[in-house]
Structure formats: structure tokens, C-alpha cells
Amino acid sequence: MNIEKPISSKDKILQAAQKEFMQFGYTKITVDEVAKTAGVSKKTIYQHFNSKEEIFWEVMKCRITEKKDMFQDIYDLDIDFLEKMRLIGYRNAKDLTNAPIAFLKDLKRNAPELSLKVEEIRRESIVKVFEDFYSRGLEENYFRKDIPIKIVSEMYYAMMNHMFTIAIDSNQHSMEELYDYLSIIFFEGVFSREGYTKYYKLIEKEQNDKK
């Protein structure tokens, strides 16, 4: 018979803090409210953490780990790379749809220094995950090899970051709609087949004229 291991008081605190921070915003939640949600005393919290900010960074650490593992089961599937790319896209869209908008807005408005640090961590995470995915596509000849991966990944991040900004600052499109538009533009481009053919011929002509 399997006996479930009881959740430690520290894990209860982190689970409660993540729930409260993501739903209501970091600056709006007090240590007392985290303690109440976790079902522990304030004294117990300070046995594990020195401050609310320390709890915050431990929560961020846990979320980063979750993000890293989010696509591993898809990578392990015995299917074509393009099928994996579609599955990853669908899962990413679902994850972005559930993005903690209240939390991000609160940081941006009320804790700009923390917001900048979180943004840098998010940038590193997005770039690393994308470069791993893109490298797999390069190995299977699905992507062009004449463009440095660092340039592609930074462009991808810039588009993702702008998408988050649009989602936070306006209600014109859902996160899922924005992700769909991003994917089409990034992987397919904005040219029609006719437009791309004409553009490619123009580039060829310019290159030949320089010779």
C-alpha cells in the first residue's frame, strides 16, 4: 500500500503564497494572509523564511522549474518534429492563456524593481527553452542554418515580451489569440507565396548587382 508523504509546512507556505500572489498580486498580499491560506502560524513562516520577498523568490524558483519541465513529455514522444511543434504550440497557448495577469500588473505598477528582475529571469527561461527547441529543428533540417540561433531566439523573445505587454495593457485580444498571431508571423512570415517569391527575386537581383 502506497502512503502519501505528508506535505511539509514549507511546501504549504509556498503553495499558499503562489496561489495568493498569482491571484491578487504580490504587493497586495501580507504574510498574515499567506499564513492563513497555508493553515500555519506567522511564527512558522518566519522559521522558514526571513521575509515576504524571500518567499516570493522561492515561489519564482519553483515556477521556473515547472516551466523547464513543461514540454519534456512532448519531446519524448515518437512522432515527427512538426507534430511536436504543433503540440508544443497548443500547450504554450494554454499556458499563456492562464498567465497571472493580476500578478504581472501588480509588479509592474507597484514593485518595478522586482518586475525588472522577474522579467530578466523570464527572458532567460524563454530564450533557453526556445533555443533547445530550435536546435532540435535545425538537426532535422526544418529551420534555416544560415541565421545565427541567438538572433532568432532574441527576436522570438522580443515578440513574446511584446505580446505580454499587449495582454497586460489592453483587453483587445485574448492571450491565446495573441499567441496564434505570433506563431503565424514568426514561423510562416507575413508574405503570401506570391509576395515571398517576388521578394526573394528582388534580394537575388540586389546580390547579383553587387557582384
MDAnalysis code that builds the backbone (N, CA, C; Angstrom):
import MDAnalysis as mda
import numpy as np

u = mda.Universe.empty(633, n_residues=211, atom_resindex=np.repeat(np.arange(211), 3), trajectory=True)
u.add_TopologyAttr("name", ["N", "CA", "C"] * 211)
u.add_TopologyAttr("resid", np.arange(1, 212))
u.add_TopologyAttr("resname", ["MET", "ASN", "ILE", "GLU", "LYS", "PRO", "ILE", "SER", "SER", "LYS", "ASP", "LYS", "ILE", "LEU", "GLN", "ALA", "ALA", "GLN", "LYS", "GLU", "PHE", "MET", "GLN", "PHE", "GLY", "TYR", "THR", "LYS", "ILE", "THR", "VAL", "ASP", "GLU", "VAL", "ALA", "LYS", "THR", "ALA", "GLY", "VAL", "SER", "LYS", "LYS", "THR", "ILE", "TYR", "GLN", "HIS", "PHE", "ASN", "SER", "LYS", "GLU", "GLU", "ILE", "PHE", "TRP", "GLU", "VAL", "MET", "LYS", "CYS", "ARG", "ILE", "THR", "GLU", "LYS", "LYS", "ASP", "MET", "PHE", "GLN", "ASP", "ILE", "TYR", "ASP", "LEU", "ASP", "ILE", "ASP", "PHE", "LEU", "GLU", "LYS", "MET", "ARG", "LEU", "ILE", "GLY", "TYR", "ARG", "ASN", "ALA", "LYS", "ASP", "LEU", "THR", "ASN", "ALA", "PRO", "ILE", "ALA", "PHE", "LEU", "LYS", "ASP", "LEU", "LYS", "ARG", "ASN", "ALA", "PRO", "GLU", "LEU", "SER", "LEU", "LYS", "VAL", "GLU", "GLU", "ILE", "ARG", "ARG", "GLU", "SER", "ILE", "VAL", "LYS", "VAL", "PHE", "GLU", "ASP", "PHE", "TYR", "SER", "ARG", "GLY", "LEU", "GLU", "GLU", "ASN", "TYR", "PHE", "ARG", "LYS", "ASP", "ILE", "PRO", "ILE", "LYS", "ILE", "VAL", "SER", "GLU", "MET", "TYR", "TYR", "ALA", "MET", "MET", "ASN", "HIS", "MET", "PHE", "THR", "ILE", "ALA", "ILE", "ASP", "SER", "ASN", "GLN", "HIS", "SER", "MET", "GLU", "GLU", "LEU", "TYR", "ASP", "TYR", "LEU", "SER", "ILE", "ILE", "PHE", "PHE", "GLU", "GLY", "VAL", "PHE", "SER", "ARG", "GLU", "GLY", "TYR", "THR", "LYS", "TYR", "TYR", "LYS", "LEU", "ILE", "GLU", "LYS", "GLU", "GLN", "ASN", "ASP", "LYS", "LYS"])
u.atoms.positions = np.array([
    [0.841, -1.190, 0.000],
    [0.000, 0.000, 0.000],
    [0.877, 1.240, 0.000],
    [0.587, 2.181, -0.943],
    [1.351, 3.417, -1.010],
    [0.806, 4.448, -0.032],
    [1.704, 4.978, 0.777],
    [1.316, 6.001, 1.743],
    [1.872, 7.334, 1.273],
    [0.966, 8.278, 1.033],
    [1.404, 9.580, 0.562],
    [2.194, 10.306, 1.632],
    [3.301, 10.893, 1.196],
    [4.138, 11.645, 2.113],
    [3.439, 12.947, 2.482],
    [3.323, 13.259, 3.763],
    [2.649, 14.495, 4.173],
    [3.380, 15.730, 3.649],
    [2.613, 16.754, 3.297],
    [3.200, 17.989, 2.789],
    [3.851, 18.754, 3.934],
    [5.089, 19.152, 3.744],
    [5.799, 19.895, 4.789],
    [5.203, 21.281, 4.949],
    [5.437, 21.877, 6.105],
    [4.921, 23.226, 6.355],
    [5.517, 24.228, 5.368],
    [6.771, 24.021, 4.956],
    [7.406, 24.918, 3.995],
    [6.703, 24.843, 2.644],
    [6.384, 23.627, 2.191],
    [5.688, 23.462, 0.918],
    [4.278, 24.049, 0.986],
    [3.624, 23.902, 2.139],
    [2.295, 24.501, 2.310],
    [2.368, 26.018, 2.158],
    [3.404, 26.601, 2.737],
    [3.599, 28.054, 2.662],
    [3.812, 28.489, 1.219],
    [4.665, 27.748, 0.490],
    [4.966, 28.098, -0.898],
    [3.739, 27.941, -1.796],
    [2.970, 26.875, -1.579],
    [1.759, 26.662, -2.362],
    [0.745, 27.769, -2.097],
    [0.608, 28.132, -0.830],
    [-0.335, 29.192, -0.458],
    [0.117, 30.541, -1.011],
    [1.415, 30.820, -0.914],
    [1.951, 32.096, -1.398],
    [1.770, 32.213, -2.908],
    [2.060, 31.128, -3.632],
    [1.894, 31.159, -5.081],
    [0.439, 31.429, -5.448],
    [-0.477, 30.765, -4.790],
    [-1.901, 30.959, -5.053],
    [-2.319, 32.402, -4.814],
    [-1.902, 32.960, -3.673],
    [-2.287, 34.330, -3.314],
    [-1.615, 35.363, -4.212],
    [-0.313, 35.203, -4.451],
    [0.421, 36.160, -5.285],
    [-0.151, 36.203, -6.703],
    [-0.373, 35.020, -7.278],
    [-0.825, 34.952, -8.663],
    [-2.251, 35.472, -8.830],
    [-3.074, 35.290, -7.819],
    [-4.472, 35.713, -7.923],
    [-4.683, 37.186, -7.601],
    [-3.963, 37.683, -6.585],
    [-4.229, 39.043, -6.112],
    [-3.066, 40.021, -6.312],
    [-1.865, 39.506, -6.590],
    [-0.702, 40.373, -6.742],
    [0.196, 40.307, -5.528],
    [1.491, 40.424, -5.774],
    [2.490, 40.303, -4.705],
    [2.351, 41.385, -3.640],
    [2.222, 42.644, -4.040],
    [2.232, 43.743, -3.065],
    [0.957, 43.807, -2.234],
    [-0.119, 43.189, -2.735],
    [-1.402, 43.268, -2.029],
    [-1.568, 42.191, -0.960],
    [-0.672, 41.230, -0.962],
    [-0.774, 40.101, -0.029],
    [0.216, 40.265, 1.118],
    [-0.250, 40.013, 2.329],
    [0.602, 40.110, 3.519],
    [1.033, 38.723, 3.971],
    [2.033, 38.686, 4.820],
    [2.495, 37.411, 5.396],
    [1.370, 36.775, 6.197],
    [0.566, 37.584, 6.873],
    [-0.574, 37.061, 7.647],
    [-1.557, 36.319, 6.746],
    [-1.803, 36.865, 5.559],
    [-2.742, 36.229, 4.628],
    [-2.168, 34.928, 4.077],
    [-0.866, 34.902, 3.834],
    [-0.224, 33.659, 3.392],
    [-0.329, 32.598, 4.477],
    [-0.080, 33.000, 5.724],
    [-0.169, 32.068, 6.855],
    [-1.581, 31.493, 6.983],
    [-2.585, 32.359, 6.832],
    [-3.974, 31.908, 6.943],
    [-4.318, 30.897, 5.855],
    [-3.918, 31.197, 4.607],
    [-4.198, 30.294, 3.487],
    [-3.450, 28.971, 3.635],
    [-2.239, 29.040, 4.157],
    [-1.422, 27.828, 4.340],
    [-1.849, 27.011, 5.545],
    [-2.602, 27.631, 6.449],
    [-3.032, 26.930, 7.662],
    [-1.907, 26.761, 8.665],
    [-0.995, 27.741, 8.689],
    [0.121, 27.718, 9.641],
    [0.175, 29.068, 10.352],
    [0.979, 29.127, 11.384],
    [1.130, 30.381, 12.118],
    [2.157, 31.285, 11.428],
    [2.083, 32.562, 11.726],
    [3.061, 33.507, 11.190],
    [4.456, 33.153, 11.691],
    [4.532, 32.646, 12.922],
    [5.803, 32.235, 13.503],
    [6.427, 31.105, 12.680],
    [5.584, 30.172, 12.220],
    [6.073, 29.058, 11.402],
    [6.669, 29.562, 10.095],
    [6.018, 30.567, 9.510],
    [6.541, 31.138, 8.264],
    [7.939, 31.684, 8.482],
    [8.139, 32.403, 9.568],
    [9.453, 33.010, 9.812],
    [10.505, 32.006, 10.282],
    [10.071, 30.780, 10.544],
    [11.045, 29.714, 10.808],
    [11.683, 29.239, 9.503],
    [10.980, 29.455, 8.396],
    [11.461, 29.019, 7.081],
    [11.959, 30.170, 6.213],
    [11.376, 31.342, 6.384],
    [11.705, 32.481, 5.536],
    [11.921, 33.743, 6.370],
    [12.821, 34.583, 5.902],
    [13.123, 35.818, 6.633],
    [12.190, 36.970, 6.277],
    [11.547, 36.874, 5.115],
    [10.696, 37.972, 4.671],
    [9.732, 37.507, 3.591],
    [8.761, 38.351, 3.271],
    [7.830, 38.047, 2.176],
    [8.578, 37.975, 0.849],
    [9.595, 38.827, 0.679],
    [10.352, 38.818, -0.575],
    [11.101, 37.501, -0.752],
    [11.587, 36.929, 0.344],
    [12.280, 35.643, 0.251],
    [11.295, 34.552, -0.176],
    [10.075, 34.626, 0.330],
    [9.027, 33.684, -0.089],
    [8.770, 33.861, -1.584],
    [8.695, 35.107, -2.004],
    [8.444, 35.447, -3.406],
    [9.470, 34.789, -4.322],
    [10.752, 34.904, -4.003],
    [11.790, 34.362, -4.876],
    [11.799, 32.838, -4.868],
    [11.392, 32.239, -3.760],
    [11.298, 30.776, -3.723],
    [10.139, 30.310, -4.606],
    [9.055, 31.073, -4.602],
    [7.926, 30.771, -5.484],
    [8.358, 30.882, -6.950],
    [9.116, 31.935, -7.279],
    [9.607, 32.124, -8.644],
    [10.503, 30.959, -9.065],
    [11.331, 30.500, -8.158],
    [12.228, 29.370, -8.429],
    [11.418, 28.125, -8.789],
    [10.349, 27.884, -8.057],
    [9.501, 26.723, -8.315],
    [8.811, 26.831, -9.667],
    [8.352, 28.029, -10.007],
    [7.673, 28.235, -11.286],
    [8.626, 28.039, -12.463],
    [9.876, 28.470, -12.312],
    [10.872, 28.298, -13.375],
    [11.124, 26.815, -13.620],
    [11.208, 26.032, -12.540],
    [11.398, 24.582, -12.659],
    [10.225, 23.947, -13.393],
    [9.010, 24.390, -13.074],
    [7.812, 23.874, -13.739],
    [7.851, 24.167, -15.237],
    [8.280, 25.383, -15.589],
    [8.357, 25.778, -17.000],
    [9.353, 24.913, -17.767],
    [10.493, 24.611, -17.136],
    [11.520, 23.813, -17.804],
    [11.022, 22.418, -18.141],
    [10.142, 21.876, -17.287],
    [9.662, 20.512, -17.471],
    [8.361, 20.439, -18.281],
    [7.840, 21.599, -18.691],
    [6.500, 21.668, -19.269],
    [6.368, 20.906, -20.589],
    [7.451, 20.808, -21.375],
    [7.365, 20.195, -22.699],
    [8.095, 18.857, -22.799],
    [8.691, 18.393, -21.719],
    [9.536, 17.205, -21.795],
    [8.779, 15.986, -22.294],
    [7.532, 15.797, -21.862],
    [6.765, 14.623, -22.301],
    [6.494, 14.674, -23.802],
    [6.368, 15.891, -24.361],
    [6.173, 16.024, -25.805],
    [7.466, 15.683, -26.541],
    [8.597, 16.179, -26.038],
    [9.889, 15.852, -26.643],
    [10.113, 14.347, -26.686],
    [9.613, 13.624, -25.691],
    [9.842, 12.186, -25.582],
    [8.952, 11.364, -26.514],
    [7.934, 11.975, -27.115],
    [7.025, 11.242, -27.999],
    [7.738, 10.809, -29.285],
    [7.386, 9.650, -29.781],
    [7.978, 9.133, -31.018],
    [7.139, 9.593, -32.212],
    [7.179, 10.908, -32.480],
    [6.426, 11.489, -33.590],
    [7.320, 12.494, -34.321],
    [6.860, 12.941, -35.498],
    [7.626, 13.883, -36.309],
    [7.814, 15.209, -35.576],
    [8.914, 15.895, -35.887],
    [9.234, 17.166, -35.234],
    [8.124, 18.197, -35.408],
    [7.543, 18.274, -36.618],
    [6.490, 19.260, -36.865],
    [5.251, 18.985, -36.019],
    [4.965, 17.693, -35.780],
    [3.846, 17.338, -34.907],
    [4.148, 17.787, -33.475],
    [5.398, 17.600, -33.065],
    [5.795, 18.055, -31.730],
    [5.666, 19.573, -31.626],
    [6.054, 20.263, -32.709],
    [5.987, 21.722, -32.707],
    [4.546, 22.191, -32.519],
    [3.613, 21.519, -33.168],
    [2.199, 21.891, -33.030],
    [1.710, 21.627, -31.608],
    [2.080, 20.488, -31.043],
    [1.658, 20.161, -29.678],
    [2.235, 21.150, -28.673],
    [3.504, 21.510, -28.890],
    [4.149, 22.498, -28.012],
    [3.435, 23.837, -28.130],
    [3.078, 24.207, -29.350],
    [2.363, 25.462, -29.566],
    [1.027, 25.482, -28.854],
    [0.279, 24.384, -28.946],
    [-1.014, 24.331, -28.278],
    [-0.862, 24.426, -26.759],
    [0.143, 23.716, -26.236],
    [0.347, 23.753, -24.782],
    [0.810, 25.125, -24.321],
    [1.674, 25.741, -25.131],
    [2.152, 27.082, -24.799],
    [0.992, 28.070, -24.786],
    [0.098, 27.945, -25.773],
    [-1.060, 28.830, -25.843],
    [-1.931, 28.672, -24.601],
    [-2.136, 27.425, -24.182],
    [-2.939, 27.174, -22.985],
    [-2.273, 27.774, -21.752],
    [-0.949, 27.612, -21.673],
    [-0.211, 28.149, -20.522],
    [-0.273, 29.670, -20.505],
    [-0.133, 30.285, -21.680],
    [-0.181, 31.741, -21.766],
    [-1.578, 32.269, -21.458],
    [-2.600, 31.498, -21.839],
    [-3.974, 31.892, -21.537],
    [-4.188, 31.980, -20.028],
    [-3.477, 31.112, -19.301],
    [-3.602, 31.086, -17.837],
    [-2.566, 31.960, -17.136],
    [-1.904, 32.834, -17.893],
    [-0.878, 33.709, -17.307],
    [-1.483, 34.574, -16.201],
    [-0.754, 34.760, -15.094],
    [-1.259, 35.537, -13.948],
    [-1.213, 37.044, -14.220],
    [-2.189, 37.544, -14.976],
    [-2.196, 38.945, -15.382],
    [-2.227, 39.883, -14.173],
    [-3.038, 39.557, -13.159],
    [-3.131, 40.417, -11.969],
    [-1.769, 40.528, -11.284],
    [-1.064, 39.421, -11.233],
    [0.266, 39.392, -10.613],
    [1.257, 40.256, -11.397],
    [1.258, 40.108, -12.728],
    [2.178, 40.870, -13.568],
    [1.877, 42.368, -13.528],
    [0.595, 42.711, -13.544],
    [0.197, 44.123, -13.461],
    [0.627, 44.736, -12.145],
    [0.430, 43.977, -11.065],
    [0.787, 44.474, -9.732],
    [2.281, 44.750, -9.625],
    [3.099, 43.820, -10.118],
    [4.550, 44.016, -10.079],
    [4.960, 45.235, -10.896],
    [4.400, 45.339, -12.093],
    [4.763, 46.431, -12.988],
    [4.435, 47.789, -12.379],
    [3.302, 47.884, -11.703],
    [2.844, 49.162, -11.160],
    [3.420, 49.473, -9.779],
    [3.492, 48.449, -8.937],
    [3.797, 48.696, -7.521],
    [5.158, 48.207, -7.040],
    [5.814, 47.366, -7.823],
    [7.143, 46.876, -7.437],
    [8.024, 46.793, -8.683],
    [8.330, 47.938, -9.314],
    [9.063, 47.942, -10.591],
    [10.431, 47.270, -10.531],
    [11.135, 47.372, -9.392],
    [12.455, 46.731, -9.294],
    [12.321, 45.211, -9.341],
    [11.333, 44.685, -8.621],
    [11.087, 43.240, -8.671],
    [10.617, 42.834, -10.053],
    [9.789, 43.683, -10.664],
    [9.275, 43.399, -12.001],
    [10.406, 43.242, -13.007],
    [11.413, 44.106, -12.926],
    [12.561, 44.038, -13.838],
    [13.353, 42.749, -13.635],
    [13.524, 42.343, -12.376],
    [14.265, 41.107, -12.080],
    [13.500, 39.887, -12.589],
    [12.187, 39.900, -12.380],
    [11.355, 38.794, -12.857],
    [11.392, 38.731, -14.375],
    [11.371, 39.896, -15.019],
    [11.421, 39.959, -16.473],
    [12.719, 39.353, -17.008],
    [13.838, 39.626, -16.341],
    [15.120, 39.077, -16.781],
    [15.140, 37.557, -16.623],
    [14.595, 37.065, -15.527],
    [14.520, 35.615, -15.311],
    [13.633, 34.976, -16.380],
    [12.506, 35.634, -16.670],
    [11.586, 35.121, -17.682],
    [12.242, 35.124, -19.053],
    [13.030, 36.172, -19.337],
    [13.728, 36.247, -20.622],
    [14.680, 35.071, -20.782],
    [15.483, 34.808, -19.744],
    [16.444, 33.707, -19.798],
    [15.733, 32.368, -19.988],
    [14.603, 32.198, -19.297],
    [13.858, 30.952, -19.381],
    [13.273, 30.749, -20.775],
    [12.647, 31.792, -21.329],
    [12.033, 31.698, -22.657],
    [13.088, 31.433, -23.724],
    [14.205, 32.165, -23.661],
    [15.276, 32.010, -24.641],
    [15.868, 30.609, -24.581],
    [16.103, 30.104, -23.375],
    [16.708, 28.774, -23.226],
    [15.784, 27.685, -23.785],
    [14.507, 27.760, -23.431],
    [13.552, 26.758, -23.919],
    [13.447, 26.822, -25.439],
    [13.377, 28.048, -25.988],
    [13.257, 28.193, -27.439],
    [14.506, 27.689, -28.149],
    [15.688, 28.011, -27.642],
    [16.924, 27.586, -28.299],
    [17.049, 26.068, -28.297],
    [16.585, 25.421, -27.230],
    [16.604, 23.961, -27.185],
    [15.684, 23.397, -28.261],
    [14.491, 23.979, -28.360],
    [13.521, 23.544, -29.363],
    [14.038, 23.807, -30.777],
    [14.581, 24.993, -31.005],
    [15.064, 25.382, -32.332],
    [16.247, 24.519, -32.764],
    [17.105, 24.172, -31.801],
    [18.261, 23.320, -32.103],
    [17.817, 21.948, -32.602],
    [16.754, 21.439, -32.020],
    [16.225, 20.148, -32.466],
    [15.730, 20.257, -33.908],
    [15.072, 21.385, -34.222],
    [14.584, 21.603, -35.584],
    [15.713, 21.755, -36.584],
    [16.808, 22.382, -36.170],
    [17.973, 22.540, -37.042],
    [18.581, 21.185, -37.370],
    [18.655, 20.329, -36.363],
    [19.235, 18.997, -36.561],
    [18.434, 18.185, -37.589],
    [17.120, 18.439, -37.637],
    [16.258, 17.689, -38.554],
    [15.954, 18.484, -39.824],
    [16.714, 19.596, -40.026],
    [16.621, 20.397, -41.251],
    [15.247, 21.041, -41.478],
    [14.590, 21.430, -40.399],
    [13.320, 22.128, -40.533],
    [13.495, 23.650, -40.534],
    [14.627, 24.119, -40.035],
    [14.881, 25.552, -39.986],
    [16.149, 25.898, -40.764],
    [16.224, 27.144, -41.188],
    [17.396, 27.619, -41.913],
    [18.620, 27.635, -41.005],
    [19.768, 27.288, -41.589],
    [21.001, 27.230, -40.811],
    [21.911, 28.427, -41.059],
    [21.441, 29.344, -41.918],
    [22.284, 30.497, -42.234],
    [21.990, 31.714, -41.348],
    [21.095, 31.556, -40.376],
    [20.775, 32.643, -39.445],
    [21.201, 32.216, -38.043],
    [22.056, 32.972, -37.354],
    [22.509, 32.602, -36.001],
    [21.346, 32.384, -35.048],
    [21.401, 31.305, -34.295],
    [20.310, 30.954, -33.395],
    [20.069, 32.034, -32.337],
    [21.128, 32.738, -31.942],
    [20.978, 33.791, -30.929],
    [20.094, 34.922, -31.436],
    [20.242, 35.248, -32.720],
    [19.414, 36.303, -33.305],
    [17.954, 35.858, -33.354],
    [17.734, 34.608, -33.770],
    [16.371, 34.084, -33.861],
    [15.722, 34.046, -32.472],
    [16.462, 33.559, -31.469],
    [15.891, 33.437, -30.129],
    [15.592, 34.793, -29.505],
    [16.454, 35.783, -29.744],
    [16.202, 37.117, -29.211],
    [15.006, 37.767, -29.899],
    [14.843, 37.518, -31.191],
    [13.663, 38.021, -31.902],
    [12.398, 37.366, -31.351],
    [12.486, 36.063, -31.106],
    [11.341, 35.334, -30.552],
    [10.961, 35.903, -29.192],
    [11.971, 36.137, -28.360],
    [11.687, 36.691, -27.034],
    [11.062, 38.076, -27.129],
    [11.600, 38.917, -28.026],
    [11.071, 40.274, -28.179],
    [9.591, 40.237, -28.559],
    [9.237, 39.317, -29.436],
    [7.836, 39.186, -29.842],
    [6.981, 38.674, -28.695],
    [7.496, 37.674, -27.967],
    [6.770, 37.145, -26.817],
    [6.566, 38.221, -25.759],
    [7.617, 38.980, -25.515],
    [7.559, 40.018, -24.488],
    [6.541, 41.089, -24.866],
    [6.531, 41.468, -26.135],
    [5.565, 42.463, -26.591],
    [4.148, 41.918, -26.487],
    [3.995, 40.627, -26.728],
    [2.680, 40.018, -26.597],
    [2.180, 40.129, -25.167],
    [3.067, 39.876, -24.188],
    [2.685, 40.010, -22.789],
    [2.306, 41.450, -22.472],
    [3.056, 42.394, -23.025],
    [2.768, 43.813, -22.785],
    [1.384, 44.178, -23.314],
    [1.069, 43.703, -24.512],
    [-0.248, 43.963, -25.087],
    [-1.339, 43.359, -24.218],
    [-1.126, 42.122, -23.781],
    [-2.139, 41.435, -22.972],
    [-2.361, 42.130, -21.632],
    [-1.270, 42.644, -21.036],
    [-1.373, 43.296, -19.736],
    [-2.030, 44.666, -19.849],
    [-1.698, 45.399, -20.926],
    [-2.139, 46.788, -21.053],
    [-3.461, 46.970, -21.788],
    [-3.972, 45.919, -22.409],
    [-5.236, 46.074, -23.132],
    [-6.047, 44.791, -23.058],
    [-7.310, 44.900, -23.474],
    [-8.194, 43.730, -23.483],
    [-8.712, 43.441, -24.890],
    [-7.955, 43.858, -25.902],
    [-8.406, 43.702, -27.284],
    [-8.357, 42.252, -27.752],
    [-7.367, 41.507, -27.274],
    [-7.227, 40.109, -27.691],
    [-6.922, 39.244, -26.478],
    [-7.378, 37.999, -26.551],
    [-7.026, 37.050, -25.501],
    [-5.573, 36.636, -25.676],
    [-4.989, 36.074, -24.622],
    [-3.607, 35.607, -24.697],
    [-3.468, 34.523, -25.760],
    [-4.472, 33.679, -25.892],
    [-4.415, 32.599, -26.878],
    [-4.438, 33.157, -28.300],
    [-5.278, 34.180, -28.547],
    [-5.323, 34.804, -29.868],
    [-3.982, 35.453, -30.203],
    [-3.410, 36.149, -29.233],
    [-2.120, 36.807, -29.454],
    [-1.036, 35.784, -29.767],
    [-1.061, 34.651, -29.066],
    [-0.068, 33.611, -29.317],
    [-0.237, 33.033, -30.723],
    [-1.483, 32.842, -31.154],
    [-1.736, 32.325, -32.506],
    [-1.167, 33.268, -33.560],
    [-1.406, 34.561, -33.400],
    [-0.878, 35.543, -34.347],
    [0.655, 35.519, -34.348],
    [1.237, 35.441, -33.145],
    [2.694, 35.401, -33.023],
    [3.278, 34.207, -33.762],
    [2.673, 33.039, -33.565],
    [3.179, 31.814, -34.197],
    [3.123, 31.902, -35.709],
    [2.014, 32.421, -36.236],
    [1.871, 32.541, -37.694],
    [2.947, 33.465, -38.253],
    [3.112, 34.638, -37.615],
    [4.084, 35.609, -38.109],
    [5.503, 35.069, -37.999],
    [5.825, 34.444, -36.865],
    [7.193, 34.010, -36.629],
    [7.584, 32.828, -37.504],
    [6.725, 31.814, -37.594],
    [7.091, 30.606, -38.319],
    [6.715, 30.645, -39.800],
    [5.687, 31.404, -40.164],
    [5.254, 31.437, -41.553],
    [5.573, 32.757, -42.240],
    [5.746, 33.821, -41.458],
    [6.001, 35.133, -42.032],
    [4.716, 35.824, -42.444],
    [4.828, 37.059, -42.933],
    [3.645, 37.825, -43.313],
    [3.438, 37.852, -44.825],
    [4.414, 37.369, -45.584],
    [4.278, 37.346, -47.038],
    [3.331, 36.238, -47.490],
    [2.589, 36.515, -48.576],
    [1.902, 35.452, -49.288],
    [2.965, 34.715, -50.097],
    [2.616, 33.589, -50.710],
    [3.591, 32.869, -51.536],
    [4.072, 33.755, -52.687],
    [3.132, 34.499, -53.282],
    [3.492, 35.391, -54.377],
    [4.414, 36.501, -53.892],
    [4.088, 37.067, -52.718],
    [4.912, 38.136, -52.168],
    [6.307, 37.660, -51.829],
    [6.392, 36.449, -51.253],
    [7.701, 35.913, -50.892],
    [8.539, 35.659, -52.140],
    [7.925, 35.111, -53.203],
    [8.655, 34.825, -54.447],
    [9.237, 36.101, -55.049],
    [8.420, 37.156, -55.089],
    [8.878, 38.424, -55.645],
    [9.988, 39.033, -54.777],
    [9.801, 38.927, -53.443],
    [10.805, 39.486, -52.529],
    [12.127, 38.743, -52.677],
    [12.073, 37.420, -52.784],
    [13.283, 36.611, -52.919],
    [14.013, 36.947, -54.216],
    [13.246, 37.159, -55.306],
    [13.856, 37.532, -56.584],
    [14.532, 38.895, -56.485],
    [13.909, 39.822, -55.729],
    [14.482, 41.146, -55.537],
    [15.812, 41.064, -54.791],
    [15.851, 40.230, -53.749],
    [17.091, 40.039, -52.983],
    [18.171, 39.437, -53.873],
    [17.800, 38.447, -54.679],
    [18.747, 37.812, -55.607],
    [19.319, 38.839, -56.576],
    [18.462, 39.699, -57.113],
    [18.886, 40.718, -58.062],
    [19.875, 41.683, -57.409],
    [19.571, 42.114, -56.206],
    [20.468, 43.048, -55.484],
    [21.821, 42.406, -55.222],
    [21.811, 41.124, -54.876],
    [23.061, 40.414, -54.613],
    [23.893, 40.261, -55.885],
    [23.200, 39.987, -56.996],
    [23.902, 39.843, -58.274],
    [24.460, 41.170, -58.746],
    [23.750, 42.273, -58.481],
    [24.192, 43.601, -58.899],
    [25.453, 44.017, -58.149],
    [25.611, 43.492, -56.928],
    [26.777, 43.844, -56.099],
    [28.034, 43.110, -56.548],
    [27.836, 42.036, -57.306],
    [28.988, 41.216, -57.732],
    [29.760, 41.903, -58.849],
])
